[in-house]
Amino acid sequence: MRRFFSNPTVRGLAVVAAFAIVIVALSLEKVLLTAQALLGVAFFLAVAFFLFLVWRERRSDIEAWSDRSRRTFYAAIALAVLDIAALIAFTPRGLETLVFFAVLAACAWAVVRIWRDEHRYS
C-alpha cells in the first residue's frame, strides 16, 4: 500500500476523491457553487488588474499611435473584458460559447494586428 501512494499522481487523485466524497456526503454543493462564483469574480479582477498594469507600462507608446489605432486598440480590449464578464455572469452554453470564443478571438486579432502595425519599422 505504501508503494501505491508513493506515486504522486495516485496520491493527488486520492486527495481529489476524498474531497469529492466529503462534499457529496455533507451536501456541500451550494458551498462549492458559491466558492466557484467567488473564484470567477477573483479571476475577472485579476485579468483586469493585469491589463491595467500592461497599459500603465506601455501607455506612452500607445499615446504616440494614430487616433484610429488607439481607439481600435482600446475598444478591442474593452470588448474582450466585457466578453469575459459576460462569460462569468451568464455561463453560456452551446452556440453562446462559440460566440464567446469568436468575439474573444476577434478582439485578440485586432489587438495583435494594431500592435504589429504600429511597431513596424520601415
Secondary structure, DSSP 8 states (H G I E B T S, - for coil): -TTGGGSHHHHHHHHHHHHHHHHHHTT-HHHHHHHHHHHHHHHHHHHHHHHHHHHHHHHHHHHTS-HHHHHHHHHHHHHHHHHHHHHHHH---THHHHHHHHHHHHHHHHHHHHHHHHT---
